[in-house]
Amino acid sequence: MRMRGMSSDPVKQERIDQVLKSVPGGKKKWVRYDEGAVLYSMGIHAFTELAKEAKAIYRIRRIVLVNTEKLDEYIEMMYGDPDSD
């Protein structure tokens, strides 16, 4: 399983590294759709849908932010390793 923030594509990995460099400790609680798609190594549409399913979206005026902590919990709960039970 690939870790969050890792990509086999060097161009994508460069973009991920740039995002992570701007975040102290490599973890950011709130991200916009484009930044989240890069961090989670998925397309923007897939990330948007996943964030909506997780109910991790917060609209502030004209900005949409995604709570990554809530999204991580949702992913673990819904798509966690089935062999670990």
C-alpha positions, 0 to 999 in steps of 0.5 A: 500500500502506498503511503500518503504523499508518495507517488511513483510519477516523478512530476507528481512527486515533485508537486507533492514535495512542494506542498509538504515543504510548505507544511510544518511537520508534513501534516495539514489539517485544512486543505483545498481540493487541489492541494488535497488531491495532490496530498492523497495522490488522486484526481481532484474529482475523486478527492472531492467526492471522497471528501463529500462522502466523509462529510469533511467539507467546510464552506467559508465564504467562497472557499471550500476547505477539507478537514484531513483529520476527518477524511483520514478517519473516514478512510480508515473506517470505510476502506481500512485493511479487512485482514486486520480484524 
